[in-house]
Amino acid sequence: MNPASLLVQNLHKRYGDSSVFSHVNLRVEPGEFIAIVGESGVGKSSLLNCLAALDDWSEGTITHNGVDLGTLSETQRAHWRRAHLGFVFQAFHVLPHLDVAQNVGLPLLLLKRPDPARVAQMLEAVGLGGLGERLPAQLSGGQLQRVAIARALVHRPSLLLADEPTGNLDPGTAAQVMAVLQQQAADSGAALVLVTHSEAAAARAQRVLRLTASGCT
């Protein structure tokens, strides 16, 4: 198995007696783009949070780059996320008091590797060249999501997770944002896992998996 693969084996998550999801098995190769679809409430976002080691799971294993995430402490999980993970949220989650360049450069600062040239490169790549000094309040929704994509990829993560990244955007802007997300993930060689309700977004993936009450197929 390629050591940079994401491997999920027999994953279950429960709250008390209620099952959030169960019997989830998937493998994502470096550079591969998969989409996970399913009905509302079936646990897609919860699954993505488990893949990010933000939430705990009840049974099963998640392995990335040969590391069993379930064996890591909270501090070790945080360090793993900083070094290896990019996450694009539906609600953008940009910091309003930081300008665009500062938002994008934040992962590099957390890694103690500030790199203004890399930040500028990413802003150009997502079509925001020259806007680094603007505050988030001065940007459109589509531009904010591009900021989020640049921030998620600036530190060259090997795993990129995206949770409904076009959910707050109109169809035209959503298509543009998905094109940028897909191209930048491919250019960086990151494995991309997308959770979405959008058939158009899912259709861009190399594989589409459906999460149901009985598992992920």
Secondary structure as GFF3:
##gff-version 3
##sequence-region A 1 217
A	DSSP	beta_strand	6	15	.	.	.	ID=ss1
A	DSSP	beta_strand	18	28	.	.	.	ID=ss2
A	DSSP	beta_strand	33	37	.	.	.	ID=ss3
A	DSSP	alpha_helix	44	51	.	.	.	ID=ss4
A	DSSP	beta_strand	59	64	.	.	.	ID=ss5
A	DSSP	beta_strand	67	68	.	.	.	ID=ss6
A	DSSP	three_ten_helix	69	71	.	.	.	ID=ss7
A	DSSP	alpha_helix	74	84	.	.	.	ID=ss8
A	DSSP	beta_strand	85	88	.	.	.	ID=ss9
A	DSSP	alpha_helix	100	110	.	.	.	ID=ss10
A	DSSP	alpha_helix	116	125	.	.	.	ID=ss11
A	DSSP	three_ten_helix	136	138	.	.	.	ID=ss12
A	DSSP	alpha_helix	141	153	.	.	.	ID=ss13
A	DSSP	beta_strand	159	163	.	.	.	ID=ss14
A	DSSP	alpha_helix	171	188	.	.	.	ID=ss15
A	DSSP	beta_strand	191	195	.	.	.	ID=ss16
A	DSSP	alpha_helix	199	202	.	.	.	ID=ss17
A	DSSP	beta_strand	207	212	.	.	.	ID=ss18
A	DSSP	beta_strand	215	216	.	.	.	ID=ss19
###
